[in-house]
């Protein structure tokens, strides 16, 4: 193990442990340690769920490109794809835990699942995808499970042939679950008629598009760090960059399409949404558009893909833009109170009913109409810790398991 | 039997007695209000938004027939009691707050910390206990407890603990204007059904399709 690898493992491992400690502290005190309150009841953690779910799409892109569309040159990246998918989908499940007020009672999801709840669907499909990614990764690694690792290998006549055959069989199933996690995660929000910002049929296809873009960027980034930016991988990287650019374009189209429709009709609710999306959060909104577009465009350039710092910077820019996009799921939903009315006798006025905050903030009234949410320190620490968990898992697997193609290393 | 409530906005004087009765009887922690009364169109309660336009709007759980909060609850902690009231099982709720995203009326409230700590933070007098003192179970499910576990969601129960004894909810008992009437919506001859029919009752956010069982009777324009 290289010194760099050791340091990275230690750093990410410690950050993850710090986050776990922060979570235990939050468990003791309650979610009062977050900056959430009743009128704005989901924040950074649930944005984190959407973010990690999106990042997990890399496995899907690789497996389907290789086994459904025959892009053989991507093969050395297949295991990295499945690995980043597993790391991110488990991170997605982990980041939900600190958002839960009574996580000890989660067994009720098994004892009394309510199948009309999209959250139940999401838990099912996230678990299926995690299992499928792990099995797929195992099948791909099988021919390389030799030496001390051979005790983990199932005994088959010809491991290489077995691996090839089963990878091909699992790929379409994994593809189904992979599309499923994005669609169902989008449905958590878009089924909610109470929140005009979410209640859009464009959300599920948009989640798929943005996920394929950012998930592929995660694999490209991991691949470039693991294998370098030598000539040998340029063709594979170019294919990935193309996928990233096209899906980022589709994502921006779907998003803008939604905004135009919201803005055009111009009733009071959508007017309020526009005020929040373009007013309070104008800079964040500009960033969520410009950063992924710039990142994806830069990755299309040959020169960028041949330099690790430039490739990492561009992929990082895209991922950061998508992160801000995920953060912006909440403000226009929660700061646009659904309980509004045109008071009798005042046809020109549009009035929203303030919500009891449930929190004691000095300087803030009990009833709120608008709340400037910014995550608390503990929310940020826990989110960073879960990101560190994903990094730690990927690095540890690369160090201990035959993830990287032998001929390349 | 389908429990329903009619609120006569002509009789409501905006005194907020129902808010206080509700808060006290149901032992709501500081910052939590199951029942809110506001002056529509105005940022200040009891301050008319325009001359002659003055009415008040009490809002609490609308006990919807098509309740999005019930449909999104992953563990079935929010459920419809046989009489039509929407209740929360405090022993089953996992605190995911999906119902708070789903409810268009903003009536669902979370226990961000334990009630004892919240009392301290808000500097309530020590050893001051308020509210119905005993746990209340319906079909074995804990639908009321004076000290809520931290990390669960709560809201108006139509005062399950009183109704099961045959008494009306605290807001109905506490209203000095007798603006609130409860009754059986399934019975076409009940007082609530009659008032709904004869007084052009309306519901809140009917366009959301939630089918509330709380109805409002419009006020007459004020004489000035």
Interface residues (C-beta under 8 A of the other chain):
Chain A: X29 X30 X31 X32 X34 X36 X37 X38 X39 X41 X42 X96 X99 X100 X101 X102 X103 X105 X106 X108 X109 X111 X112 X113 X114 X116 X117 X118 X119 X120 X123 X188 X189 X191 X192 X193 X194 X195 X333 X337 X338 X339 X341 X343 X344 X345 X346 X349 X351 X353 X354 X355 X356 X357 X358 X359 X360 X366 X367
Chain B: X29 X30 X31 X32 X33 X36 X38 X40 X41 X42 X49 X50 X52 X53 X55 X57 X59 X68 X71 X72 X73 X74 X75 X76 X77 X92 X93 X94 X95 X96 X97 X98 X100 X101 X102 X103 X104 X105 X106 X108 X109 X110 X111 X112 X113 X114 X117 X118 X121 X122 X149 X150 X151 X152 X153 X204 X205 X208 X209 X218 X219 X221
